Structure formats: C-alpha cells, structure tokens
Amino acid sequence: MATSNASALGASGSASSSPGTSPLPEGPLSEGSQGSDVQRLQSVLIQLGYLSGKADGGFGPRTKQALTRFQKDWRLTQDGEYGPRTRAALLKALVPVKKPPVVSKPSQNQESRRGVPIDAIVLHHTATNSARVDLATLRWVRGTNRVSAHYLVGPDGTVYQLVPDSQAAWHAGRSSLHGDTEPSVNARSIGIEITNDGTGQTPFTEAQYLALEQLVPYLARRYMVPRENILGHRDVAPGRKTDPADNFDWARIRRAIDAVV
C-alpha cells in the first residue's frame, strides 16, 4: 500500500494547508473530467504515492488507475471514480500515522501465519497489574500452556513488542471471528495485551490510553483492518473470555481509529 508523507490534518479532518480549506474538491469526478478540481485530486494522489508525474488537470486512464489502486487498498468499490466515500478515505489517508516507540522483548511463543493476511486486531487485559509479571508470562517457554501477544502495553504506557507482526502470536485460543474459525483468529490477527487486573475496578491508565490511541490506529492503517474486526477477546471468545474489562473505554480508541481509517 502506498504511504503518505502528508502534513498533519486539522480537527475537522481536512488537511491543514490553510484554515478552513481542504486539499480535495467536493466532486464528483470521473474519467474525462478536466480542470482545477482534477488537478487538486491528482496532487493528493501524487502526495500519497499512487500517481507519478505532474498534476495536469486531465482525468485520464492514469488518474483512474491510480484512484482504483487507492480504492483497492482502502476496501472501497474499485470503480476509479471520485465520489463522497473515496473523498472521505483520501482525507483520512492524509492524516499521518506513526508507530509508537516500542521496547523489544522477544518471545519464542510464535509461529508462521502460513500466508494468512492480517485483518483483525484483538485487545486483552492481562489479569495482573504488573508489566514485569506479564512479560514473564508472555515469554514463558516451558510446558504446553504457552501464550504470547504481539504487544504489551504497561501501566506507564511503555509498549513492548514480543512477536513480529509477520508472525502469529498465541493470544486468542479457541475463538472465532464473526463465527469463522478458519483461518484461526491467531493466524489472522494482531494481539495486544494491556496490563490490568481485569476486575473492572482498576482503571486503565491515561498513559495506556495514549499509547493505544497511537498503536491501534497505526496497525489499523498499516494492515487496513476493517473497523468491525477491531475487537476484544470477549468478542472472539464469547462466554469464555471477558477481556478487556467493562471499564475499558472502547469509545476513546474507536475515535482514534475513525480519524485515520
């Protein structure tokens, strides 16, 4: 997927090239359109890496192909036409996302994804309030009851990476994604553990929320994970798991995701 080197966006979701303006026209536009609105669209496609050359103001086959590639990456109808949904996605694509700093704590508890693409993110609580204990558990290599996750977010907001995104971590167990058990949730997802005892009485910390507001949107954009596939363990293992606990502020995380995906 092409990446953006765009400047930050304003609170309205429009690019901050100047107050109250957007880098994109309202549209609609399609092959054969001409003029400054097409030029503005082309400039954004160039900025995002989908189109090369100059913005000449002519909506020809190259512009249509670039727009179709963008629509494919963003799971939109691939018609090569510029309308409201494509415009909204382009504006989100201009919002810069960056992976938060991570501390590497490799875990051997991993395996190949066997070619399964990442299309889900699963959040957990660890059932302790100690990142030290959680790291030990997620890296424990004795016996058969071994667990892991790709990331652990400690109470102070430190993000630990235990398993590379390219590998499957062992975090979901017996589970399904919207009823589908194949491929397995482990094979298709990124697992994020949050240090918290899960009683519903211990608050998740502000530092943890700040880290998650950066990490989850980054992963959602990086792998174009559908919003409905960003879930808790309780959602993929209903009746068996309850994490993250009821006092976890999902709305806050979803607002951060919605700003960029």
Secondary structure, 3 states (H helix, E strand, C coil): CCCCCCCCECCCCCECCCCCCCCCCCCCECCCCECHHHHHHHHHHHHCCCCCCCCCCECCHHHHHHHHHHHHHCCCCCCCCECHHHHHHHHHHCCCCCCCCEEECCCCCEEECCCCCCCEEEEEECCCCCHHHHHHHHCCCCCCCCCCCCEEECCCCCEEECCCCCEEECCCCCCCECCECCCCHHHHEEEEEECCCCCCCCCCCHHHHHHHHHHHHHHHHHHCCCHHHEEEHHHHCCCCCCCCCCCCCHHHHHHHHHCCC
